[in-house]
Amino acid sequence: FWLKLPTAMSRLEYLTPEGFRIDGRQKDELRTLRCEIGTVAPRADGSAVVQLGNTHALAYVYGPTNVKMRAKMKHDRAIISVDYSTACFATATRKRRARGDRDSHERSLWIQQTFEAVVMTSMFPRSEISIYVQIVQADGSEVAAAVNAVSLALADAGIPMVDFVTAATATLIQGVPLLDVNDVERSAGGAELLLGSWARTKEVTLMEVDSKVPADRLMEMCEVAAKGCEEIATTLQAQLREHASILTAKAA
C-alpha cells in the first residue's frame, strides 16, 4: 500500500506561525557575532576574523606599500586592491574554484568600491593598500561578514577612515523581511539584499539586490538590514576599543 505523508512534512517551514525561523531566531535577530583582531596573520599590517553564525571570514591588510603595477599608480592618492576568495572546503559540497572566478571578481569589486569611499586615500599618494579576504566557512551572508572583517583589519593596520563600515543582509520569505540570511534560508529562493553603511552618519555605501523586489518591500528590507548594521557596528567597535586597550597596556 502507499503511505501518503502530510503536506506540512513535505516542505521546509522557514517561518513558524509564532514568528520563529528555522534556526530559532526572531525575524530581526542576528546570528551570534564573534571576532578576533590582530591575531590571524602576524606578518600582515592588519588582520581580523569575523564569525557570523557558521560563516567565517578572514581579512588581511598590507600597506600602504609601493604600487605593484606602476600603470595603476595615482599621484594624488593610494589605490585599493581587493582579492576575495572562497576556500574549496567552505561549503558542504566541495568545489574547486579557479582563482579570479566571476563571482569572486564581482564581490572583490563591491568591497573595493565600498572602502575606496571611506579610506582616506589622499594621505598616501603613489601607494597601494592591498586587502585579501577569504571565506573559510560559508553559511550565508558571506560578503557581509567579509566587509565587517575588512573594517576591523583596516583599523588594526592603522589605516585612517572617515567612518566605520558594517554590512548585513536581509531576505523576503513568506512576505516577511528577515535579517542576516543563512544558507538554508537562501535556498528558499527569496530576494536577498546586501547593505553596507557607515556607523556614524548611517550613509549607505553598498547595496546589492539579487532579484526584483517591489519598492515598498525593498524599503522594509533596507530598514531591517540597516538595523543589523547598527547592531554589528556597536559590537565591532566595542571589540576594537578592547583591542586598543590591550595594546596600550602591553606598550606601557
C-alpha positions as CSV (number, residue, x, y, z in Angstrom):
1,F,0.0,0.0,0.0
2,W,1.0,3.6,-0.5
3,L,1.8,5.8,2.5
4,K,0.9,9.4,2.0
5,L,2.8,11.8,4.2
6,P,1.2,15.0,5.4
7,T,1.8,18.0,3.2
8,A,3.3,20.0,6.1
9,M,6.1,17.5,6.4
10,S,7.0,17.5,2.7
11,R,8.2,21.1,2.7
12,L,10.5,23.0,4.9
13,E,9.0,25.5,7.3
14,Y,11.2,28.6,7.1
15,L,9.0,30.7,9.4
16,T,6.6,29.3,12.1
17,P,3.2,30.9,12.8
18,E,4.8,32.2,16.0
19,G,7.4,34.1,14.0
20,F,10.4,31.9,14.7
21,R,12.9,31.0,11.9
22,I,14.3,27.6,11.2
23,D,17.3,28.2,13.5
24,G,15.1,29.6,16.3
25,R,15.8,33.3,15.7
26,Q,13.3,36.1,15.5
27,K,12.8,37.8,12.1
28,D,15.0,40.7,13.1
29,E,17.7,38.8,15.0
30,L,21.3,38.4,14.1
31,R,23.2,35.2,14.4
32,T,26.0,35.0,17.1
33,L,28.7,37.5,16.2
34,R,32.3,36.9,17.2
35,C,35.6,38.5,16.1
36,E,39.3,38.4,16.6
37,I,41.6,41.3,15.8
38,G,45.3,41.2,15.0
39,T,45.9,37.5,15.8
40,V,45.2,35.9,12.5
41,A,48.2,36.9,10.4
42,P,51.1,38.3,12.4
43,R,53.0,39.3,9.2
44,A,50.1,41.4,7.8
45,D,49.8,45.1,8.8
46,G,46.3,44.3,10.0
47,S,44.1,41.3,10.2
48,A,40.8,40.1,11.6
49,V,38.4,37.2,11.6
50,V,34.6,37.6,11.8
51,Q,32.3,34.7,12.6
52,L,28.6,35.4,11.8
53,G,26.9,32.2,12.9
54,N,28.6,29.5,10.9
55,T,30.0,31.9,8.3
56,H,33.7,32.7,8.9
57,A,35.6,35.4,7.1
58,L,39.3,36.2,7.3
59,A,40.7,39.6,6.2
60,Y,44.4,40.6,5.8
61,V,45.6,44.1,5.0
62,Y,49.1,45.1,3.7
63,G,50.1,48.7,3.2
64,P,50.4,51.4,2.3
65,T,53.2,49.9,0.1
66,N,54.7,50.7,-3.3
67,V,52.3,50.1,-6.2
68,K,52.9,46.7,-7.8
69,M,51.7,47.8,-11.2
70,R,53.0,51.3,-11.9
71,A,50.4,51.8,-14.6
72,K,47.7,51.9,-11.9
73,M,49.5,54.3,-9.7
74,K,47.7,57.5,-8.7
75,H,49.8,60.6,-7.9
76,D,47.2,62.2,-5.6
77,R,46.0,59.1,-3.6
78,A,46.5,55.5,-2.8
79,I,44.9,52.7,-4.8
80,I,43.0,49.9,-3.0
81,S,43.2,46.4,-4.4
82,V,40.9,43.6,-3.1
83,D,41.2,39.8,-3.5
84,Y,38.1,38.0,-2.4
85,S,38.0,34.2,-2.4
86,T,36.2,31.2,-1.0
87,A,38.0,28.1,0.3
88,C,37.1,24.9,-1.5
89,F,36.2,23.4,1.9
90,A,34.0,26.3,2.9
91,T,30.7,24.6,1.8
92,A,29.2,21.2,2.3
93,T,29.7,20.4,-1.3
94,R,33.4,20.9,-2.0
95,K,34.1,22.9,-5.2
96,R,37.5,23.7,-6.7
97,R,37.1,27.4,-7.5
98,A,39.5,29.0,-10.0
99,R,41.3,32.0,-8.6
100,G,39.6,35.1,-10.0
101,D,36.3,33.4,-11.0
102,R,33.5,35.7,-12.0
103,D,31.6,35.7,-8.6
104,S,34.8,36.4,-6.7
105,H,35.8,39.2,-9.0
106,E,32.4,40.8,-8.7
107,R,32.5,40.6,-4.9
108,S,36.0,41.9,-4.8
109,L,34.8,45.0,-6.8
110,W,31.9,45.6,-4.3
111,I,34.3,45.6,-1.4
112,Q,36.9,47.7,-3.2
113,Q,34.3,50.4,-4.1
114,T,32.9,50.3,-0.5
115,F,36.3,51.0,1.1
116,E,37.5,53.5,-1.6
117,A,34.7,55.7,-0.3
118,V,35.7,55.5,3.4
119,V,39.6,55.2,3.5
120,M,41.4,58.5,3.5
121,T,43.5,57.5,0.4
122,S,44.7,61.1,-0.2
123,M,47.0,60.7,2.8
124,F,49.1,58.1,0.9
125,P,49.7,59.3,-2.7
126,R,51.5,56.9,-5.1
127,S,50.9,53.9,-2.8
128,E,48.8,50.8,-2.6
129,I,46.7,49.2,0.1
130,S,46.1,45.5,-0.5
131,I,43.2,43.7,1.0
132,Y,42.8,39.9,1.0
133,V,39.6,38.2,2.1
134,Q,38.9,34.5,2.4
135,I,35.7,32.8,3.3
136,V,36.7,29.6,5.1
137,Q,33.2,28.6,6.1
138,A,30.1,29.6,4.1
139,D,26.6,29.6,5.6
140,G,25.0,32.7,4.1
141,S,25.8,36.5,4.3
142,E,29.4,35.8,3.3
143,V,30.1,39.2,1.7
144,A,28.6,41.0,4.7
145,A,30.9,39.1,7.0
146,A,33.8,39.9,4.6
147,V,33.0,43.7,4.8
148,N,32.9,43.6,8.6
149,A,36.2,41.7,8.7
150,V,37.9,44.2,6.4
151,S,36.8,47.1,8.5
152,L,38.4,45.6,11.6
153,A,41.6,44.7,9.6
154,L,42.0,48.2,8.3
155,A,41.5,49.6,11.8
156,D,44.1,47.1,13.1
157,A,46.5,48.3,10.4
158,G,46.1,51.9,11.5
159,I,44.6,53.0,8.1
160,P,42.6,56.2,8.6
161,M,39.0,56.1,7.7
162,V,36.3,58.8,7.7
163,D,33.8,56.4,9.2
164,F,33.5,52.7,10.2
165,V,31.7,50.4,7.6
166,T,29.5,47.5,8.6
167,A,27.3,45.3,6.4
168,A,24.3,43.0,6.8
169,T,21.8,41.1,4.7
170,A,18.0,40.7,4.5
171,T,15.7,38.5,2.6
172,L,11.9,38.1,2.0
173,I,10.4,34.7,3.0
174,Q,6.6,34.3,3.1
175,G,6.4,38.1,2.6
176,V,8.3,38.7,5.8
177,P,11.7,40.5,5.8
178,L,14.3,38.5,7.7
179,L,17.7,39.8,8.9
180,D,21.0,38.0,8.4
181,V,20.3,35.3,5.9
182,N,21.7,31.8,6.4
183,D,22.3,29.3,3.7
184,V,19.1,27.3,4.3
185,E,17.0,30.5,4.1
186,R,18.8,31.4,0.9
187,S,17.7,28.2,-0.6
188,A,14.1,29.4,-0.2
189,G,14.6,31.5,-3.3
190,G,13.5,34.8,-1.9
191,A,15.1,38.1,-2.9
192,E,18.3,38.9,-0.9
193,L,19.6,42.3,-0.1
194,L,23.2,43.2,0.9
195,L,23.5,46.5,2.6
196,G,26.6,48.3,3.8
197,S,26.5,51.6,5.8
198,W,28.7,54.0,7.8
199,A,28.4,53.7,11.5
200,R,28.3,57.4,12.4
201,T,26.4,59.0,9.5
202,K,24.3,56.0,8.5
203,E,25.2,56.7,4.9
204,V,24.6,53.7,2.6
205,T,27.8,52.8,0.7
206,L,26.9,49.3,-0.6
207,M,23.5,47.9,-1.8
208,E,23.0,44.9,-3.9
209,V,19.8,43.0,-4.6
210,D,19.8,39.7,-6.4
211,S,16.3,39.9,-7.9
212,K,13.4,42.2,-8.5
213,V,11.6,43.5,-5.4
214,P,8.5,45.9,-5.2
215,A,9.7,49.3,-3.9
216,D,7.7,49.1,-0.7
217,R,9.1,45.7,0.2
218,L,12.6,46.8,-0.7
219,M,12.3,49.7,1.8
220,E,11.2,47.2,4.5
221,M,14.3,45.0,3.7
222,C,16.5,48.1,3.9
223,E,15.2,49.0,7.3
224,V,15.8,45.5,8.6
225,A,19.4,45.4,7.2
226,A,20.2,48.9,8.4
227,K,19.2,47.9,11.9
228,G,21.5,44.9,11.6
229,C,24.4,47.2,10.5
230,E,23.9,49.3,13.6
231,E,24.0,46.3,15.9
232,I,27.1,44.9,14.2
233,A,28.8,48.3,14.4
234,T,28.1,48.5,18.2
235,T,29.7,45.1,18.7
236,L,32.7,45.5,16.5
237,Q,33.6,49.0,17.8
238,A,33.4,47.7,21.3
239,Q,35.8,44.9,20.3
240,L,38.2,47.5,18.7
241,R,38.2,49.6,21.9
242,E,39.0,46.5,23.9
243,H,41.8,45.5,21.5
244,A,43.2,49.0,21.7
245,S,43.3,49.0,25.4
246,I,45.1,45.7,25.5
247,L,47.8,47.0,23.1
248,T,48.1,50.2,25.2
249,A,48.6,48.1,28.3
250,K,51.3,46.0,26.6
251,A,53.1,49.1,25.4
252,A,53.1,50.5,28.9
